[in-house]
Amino acid sequence: MFDALKSLIAELTGEAAQPRPFEAVDYQLAAAALLVHIASIDGDFDESERARIQQLVEARFGLAPDAARALIDDAFESEREAVDLYRFTSVLKRRLDEDGRKQVIGMLWDMAHADGSVHEFEENVVWRVAELLGVSTRERVELRREVRESLAQPLENPWYRPKE
C-alpha cells in the first residue's frame, strides 16, 4: 500500500519513474525488439515466426537458447512499451557500424519472410527502419533479394551466422 501511495504522489508531482533509456550495450535488445515488432505487425504471430526469432537471436548474437529466450521476452516487453521505432533505431545507429546496420535490415527481411509471405506492413517497417539506420534504398532492396535467395538454400543463409 505504501508503494501505491508513493507512486501516486510521484505521478502527481511529475516525478514518476520514466522508462529507462537504452544504453549502448542494449543493441541486442533493440534489434530483438525490431524483430518482434515486424513479426507481430501483420496481426498474426505464429510458431514459425517465434522459432525464427529464436534462431536469429541465437545465431546472430551467439547466445545459448535460454539467454536468447530471455532476450526475446525482454524484447516483447520493450516493443510493447515503445511508441515509435526511433527508440530502437537510435541505439542501433549509435552502436553499429554500416555493416552491422545492414545485417539488422537483413534479419528484418528474414523475419518478414518467416511466415511464407511478406505483408505490406512488414515491407513498410523494413523501409522505415532502413531509413532511420541510414541504409540506402538500393542496399535495402539488395538485402531483400539476398534473403529471398538464401531462404531457398537454408544451409547457406548468412543471417544465421554468429556475430564475429
Secondary structure, 3 states (H helix, E strand, C coil): CHHHHHHHHHHHCCCCCCCCCCCHHHHHHHHHHHHHHHHHCCCCCCHHHHHHHHHHHHHHHCCCHHHHHHHHHHHHHHHHHCCCCHHHHHHHHHHCCHHHHHHHHHHHHHHHCCCCCCCHHHHHHHHHHHHHHCCCHHHHHHHHHHHHHHHHCHHHCHHHCCCC
